[in-house]
């Protein structure tokens, strides 16, 4: 295996990890905002 091929494989793996972590953070943020909006709605209605 050539050194450049190994570097390319490592770069792809790093990009996959960064994408997965970013997606998880984005989904968690959306869940928090949704939960917060739900609490505000209940407070205003109740």
Secondary structure, 3 states (H helix, E strand, C coil): CCHHHHHHHHHHHHHHHHHHHHHHHHHHHHHHHHHHHHHHHHHHHC
